[in-house]
Amino acid sequence: MANKKKDFSIIINIVFVALFITACIFVYKIFGIRDVNSLEDKTAKIIHEKTEQQIQVPVAVQEKKQTIELPKFKKYKFKITYEVNIRGRLKDIEIKAPISVDEKERQYITDFSMSIQPTRLFNDDTSTIAEYHFENIADQNIPFVFEGVAEVRNYDINTAKILNKNFMPEKDLSKYLKPELYIESDDPLVKSVANKISGNSTEEILQNIYEYEQKNIKYTVIPGTLGAKKTLQSKVGKCSEYAAVMVALCRAKNIPARIVIGFFARENDQPHDWVEVYYDKYGWVMYDPTAQPTIINIYDANGKFVKKEVRYDIRNDINYISTGRNTFQPFYMTYNTTSNMPGNAGMTRSIEIHPIN
């Protein structure tokens, strides 16, 4: 009897172990695989979300860069020195210099002074001019120093849209639609180029004019001013050529535009020409066709560099100090010589601009 009981116990143990193993396998199949699948789903989702986030990083950065915010005013101390060099004797000489003045919401001038008081100070409808007359003068170097503090901000189309008001209303726009010296808006070549540039709005047309100039004109420092026609023929020029072409193309498309002269608001820079275009809603809005396009680095989702891409966006965050409008010259002079001792006159220039914290 004892041996039979022992054999029965062994069978029971074997059956119990078999049932236990079967139960474990069943639980594993029912619950274990489901948990593994759930983990894989979660992992795949996390990877997918991470990949999308990495891909969207450049997009997010670009959107942030394009966020429109009203630019703040910045202060700069400036000192512009023109030295007129007279050799021989002159019967009389006339010197004119456009000067910086207040421009609502874009430029405010304080502590302004001139080393020599002008013969007269007047406004010619576009600029404020300091005019000087000298008679019977010989062999002299005459320094003219203009200095002060300029509080300025970029008044581009973004700024104009935010302020949404015409602070510089213009009664007669006809002169900003006509051809003139260096702005040959009625020339067949200028018209031909203008006809190839289109857009659904003034803003879009201006963007396309900017792109055309950047792609077709090579920045080259050349003496004098070529004007729009010769620049389109030669496809080279400096800021005055870029500005002349943009104004001529605008006028050819019946968009009021004019030249602006002044300086970049940065240390010890050179005179610069840019453009203003008139919007009925916003008044005169600045555009700088010489401003270089932005180079963007494109990366993939893993942060690996892919390529450089050129972004032609005419908007920029550069500050400018303006001195005059509808002229290419920051300083100009005329003179008459004497009959017994003829002479001539030249001019040198130095610029000092320093930011004020």
C-alpha positions in Angstrom: 0.0 0.0 0.0 2.8 2.4 0.8 4.5 2.0 -2.7 1.2 2.7 -4.5 0.7 5.9 -2.5 4.2 7.1 -3.3 3.6 6.6 -7.1 0.3 8.5 -6.9 2.1 11.5 -5.2 4.7 11.6 -8.0 1.9 11.7 -10.7 0.2 14.5 -8.8 3.4 16.5 -8.7 4.1 16.0 -12.4 0.5 17.0 -13.3 0.8 20.1 -11.0 4.0 21.2 -12.6 2.6 20.6 -16.1 -0.5 22.7 -15.3 1.7 25.5 -13.8 3.9 25.6 -16.9 0.8 25.7 -19.2 -0.7 28.5 -17.1 2.5 30.5 -17.3 2.7 30.1 -21.1 -1.0 31.1 -21.3 -0.4 34.2 -19.2 2.7 35.1 -21.2 0.8 34.9 -24.5 -2.2 36.8 -23.3 -0.5 39.5 -21.3 3.2 39.4 -22.0 3.0 39.9 -25.8 0.4 42.7 -25.3 2.8 44.5 -23.0 5.6 44.1 -25.5 3.4 45.4 -28.3 2.4 48.3 -26.1 6.1 49.1 -25.4 6.9 49.0 -29.1 4.0 51.3 -29.9 5.1 53.8 -27.2 8.7 53.6 -28.4 7.7 54.1 -32.0 5.5 57.1 -31.0 8.3 58.7 -29.1 10.8 58.2 -31.9 8.2 59.6 -34.4 7.5 62.6 -32.2 11.2 63.2 -31.7 11.9 63.0 -35.4 9.1 65.4 -36.2 10.4 67.8 -33.5 13.9 67.7 -35.0 12.6 68.3 -38.5 10.5 71.2 -37.2 13.3 72.9 -35.3 14.5 74.9 -38.3 10.9 75.8 -39.2 10.3 77.0 -35.6 13.4 79.1 -35.6 12.6 80.6 -39.0 9.1 81.5 -37.8 10.5 83.1 -34.7 12.9 85.2 -36.8 10.0 86.4 -38.9 7.9 87.4 -35.9 7.1 91.1 -36.4 8.1 93.3 -33.5 8.3 97.1 -33.4 12.0 97.9 -33.5 13.4 100.0 -30.7 15.1 103.3 -31.1 18.9 103.3 -30.7 21.2 106.2 -30.1 24.4 107.1 -31.9 26.8 109.9 -31.6 28.0 111.1 -35.0 30.6 113.5 -36.4 30.8 114.1 -40.1 33.7 116.3 -41.3 34.0 117.6 -44.9 37.2 119.4 -45.7 37.1 121.6 -48.8 40.6 122.0 -50.3 41.0 125.2 -52.4 44.1 125.5 -54.6 44.7 128.8 -56.4 42.2 131.6 -56.2 38.5 131.3 -56.7 36.2 134.2 -57.5 33.4 132.6 -55.5 32.4 129.2 -54.3 29.0 127.8 -53.2 28.8 124.7 -51.0 25.6 122.8 -50.0 25.3 120.0 -47.5 22.1 118.2 -46.6 21.9 117.7 -42.9 20.1 115.3 -40.6 16.8 116.5 -39.1 13.9 115.0 -37.1 11.7 112.5 -38.9 8.7 111.4 -36.8 8.8 107.8 -35.6 12.1 107.1 -37.4 14.8 109.6 -36.5 15.3 112.3 -33.9 18.4 114.6 -33.8 19.7 116.3 -30.6 22.8 118.2 -29.6 23.3 119.1 -33.3 26.0 121.7 -34.1 27.9 123.0 -37.2 31.4 124.3 -37.0 30.6 127.1 -39.5 27.3 128.8 -39.5 25.7 128.6 -43.0 24.9 131.6 -45.1 21.4 130.2 -45.1 19.5 127.1 -44.0 16.5 126.1 -46.1 14.3 123.2 -47.1 14.0 122.3 -50.7 10.9 120.1 -50.2 13.0 116.9 -49.9 16.0 117.9 -47.7 17.2 120.5 -45.2 20.2 122.2 -46.8 23.1 124.1 -45.1 24.3 126.5 -47.8 27.7 128.4 -47.8 29.0 131.2 -50.0 32.6 132.4 -50.1 34.2 135.1 -52.3 37.7 135.8 -53.5 39.3 132.9 -51.6 42.6 131.2 -52.2 44.8 128.3 -51.0 42.8 127.2 -48.0 41.5 124.1 -46.4 38.1 124.7 -44.8 36.7 122.0 -42.5 32.9 121.8 -42.1 32.0 119.7 -39.1 28.5 118.5 -38.4 27.9 116.5 -35.2 25.2 115.5 -32.9 23.2 112.5 -31.5 20.8 110.5 -33.7 18.1 108.3 -32.2 17.0 106.1 -35.0 15.2 102.9 -35.8 14.6 100.9 -39.0 11.4 102.1 -40.7 10.8 99.2 -43.1 7.5 97.8 -44.2 7.2 95.8 -41.0 7.5 98.9 -38.8 5.1 100.8 -41.1 2.5 98.0 -40.7 2.8 98.0 -36.9 2.5 101.8 -36.6 -0.2 101.8 -39.3 -0.2 105.5 -39.9 1.2 107.9 -42.5 3.6 110.2 -40.6 5.0 111.7 -43.8 2.0 112.5 -46.1 3.0 113.7 -49.5 0.7 116.1 -51.4 2.3 115.9 -54.8 3.8 112.5 -55.9 4.2 113.4 -59.5 7.9 114.3 -59.3 8.5 110.8 -57.8 7.0 109.2 -60.8 9.0 111.1 -63.5 12.3 110.2 -65.1 15.3 112.4 -64.1 19.1 112.4 -64.1 20.4 108.8 -63.3 16.8 107.6 -62.9 15.8 106.9 -66.6 12.4 105.3 -65.9 11.3 106.1 -69.4 14.2 104.3 -71.1 13.3 101.3 -73.2 15.7 99.0 -71.3 14.4 100.1 -67.9 10.8 99.6 -69.1 11.7 96.2 -70.5 13.1 95.0 -67.2 10.2 96.5 -65.3 7.7 94.7 -67.5 9.3 91.4 -66.6 8.9 92.0 -62.8 5.4 91.4 -61.5 3.6 90.9 -58.2 0.1 90.8 -56.6 0.9 93.8 -54.5 3.3 96.7 -54.2 5.1 94.9 -51.4 5.5 91.8 -53.6 6.7 93.8 -56.6 9.3 95.5 -54.4 10.5 92.1 -53.1 10.8 90.9 -56.7 12.7 94.0 -57.8 15.2 93.4 -54.9 15.6 89.8 -56.0 16.2 90.9 -59.6 19.0 93.3 -58.6 20.6 90.8 -56.2 20.7 88.1 -58.9 21.7 90.4 -61.9 23.9 93.2 -60.5 27.3 92.5 -59.0 28.4 94.8 -56.2 31.4 96.7 -57.4 32.9 100.0 -56.1 33.1 102.3 -59.1 33.8 106.1 -59.4 30.9 108.4 -59.9 27.3 107.3 -60.5 26.3 105.3 -63.5 22.5 105.7 -63.2 19.9 103.1 -63.8 20.3 102.5 -67.6 24.1 102.0 -67.6 23.9 99.8 -64.5 21.4 97.5 -66.1 23.7 97.4 -69.1 27.0 96.8 -67.2 25.4 94.8 -64.4 27.8 96.2 -61.8 27.7 99.0 -59.3 27.7 100.2 -55.7 24.9 101.4 -53.5 24.1 104.4 -55.6 23.6 102.2 -58.7 21.4 99.7 -56.8 19.3 102.6 -55.5 19.0 104.2 -58.9 17.9 101.0 -60.5 15.3 100.3 -57.9 13.8 103.8 -58.1 13.8 103.7 -61.9 12.0 100.4 -61.9 9.5 101.5 -59.4 8.7 104.7 -61.3 8.4 102.6 -64.5 5.8 100.6 -62.7 4.0 103.8 -61.5 5.2 103.3 -57.9 6.4 106.6 -56.3 10.0 106.2 -55.1 13.1 108.3 -54.3 16.7 108.2 -53.3 17.8 108.6 -49.7 21.4 109.5 -48.7 23.0 109.1 -45.3 25.0 106.6 -43.3 24.8 103.2 -41.8 24.4 103.6 -38.0 27.6 101.8 -37.2 31.1 102.9 -36.4 33.1 104.8 -38.9 31.2 103.8 -42.0 30.9 105.4 -45.4 28.0 107.4 -46.9 25.2 105.2 -48.2 22.3 105.4 -50.7 19.1 103.6 -50.2 15.4 104.0 -51.3 12.1 105.1 -50.0 8.8 104.0 -51.6 5.5 105.7 -50.9 2.4 103.9 -49.6 -0.8 105.9 -49.2 -1.5 104.1 -46.0 2.1 104.2 -44.5 3.8 107.1 -46.1 7.5 106.8 -47.1 8.9 103.3 -46.3 12.6 102.5 -46.6 14.1 99.8 -48.7 17.7 99.0 -49.2 18.4 97.1 -52.5 22.1 96.9 -51.7 21.5 94.8 -48.5 22.8 91.3 -49.1 20.5 88.2 -48.9 20.6 86.0 -45.8 22.4 82.7 -46.0 20.6 80.0 -44.0 22.2 76.7 -42.9 19.8 73.8 -43.5 20.1 70.7 -41.2 18.3 67.3 -41.3 16.4 65.7 -38.4 19.6 64.3 -36.9 21.3 67.7 -36.8 23.5 67.0 -39.8 24.3 69.9 -42.1 22.6 69.5 -45.5 23.2 72.7 -47.5 23.3 76.5 -47.5 20.3 78.3 -48.8 20.0 81.9 -50.0 16.9 83.7 -48.7 16.1 86.9 -50.6 14.3 89.0 -48.0 14.4 92.7 -48.5 13.5 93.4 -44.8 16.5 93.9 -42.6 17.4 95.1 -39.1 20.0 97.7 -40.0 19.7 101.2 -38.6 20.4 104.3 -40.8 21.0 108.0 -40.2 19.5 109.9 -43.1 20.7 113.3 -44.3 18.9 114.0 -47.6 16.6 112.8 -50.3 16.3 112.7 -54.0 20.0 113.4 -54.4 23.1 111.1 -54.8 25.4 113.6 -53.2 26.0 114.0 -49.4 27.9 117.2 -50.1 28.2 119.2 -53.3 29.8 122.5 -54.5 30.1 124.8 -57.4 32.7 127.5 -58.0 33.9 130.2 -60.4 37.6 130.9 -61.0 39.3 134.3 -61.3 40.7 135.5 -64.6 44.2 136.3 -63.2 44.8 133.3 -60.9 42.4 130.4 -61.7 42.0 127.7 -59.0 40.1 124.6 -58.2 38.5 122.9 -55.2 38.3 119.3 -54.0 36.8 117.7 -50.9 37.8 115.0 -48.4 35.5 113.4 -45.9 35.7 111.6 -42.5 33.0 109.9 -40.6 32.8 109.0 -36.9 29.7 107.1 -35.6 29.6 105.5 -32.1 26.7 103.8 -30.4 25.5 105.2 -27.1 24.4 102.6 -24.5 
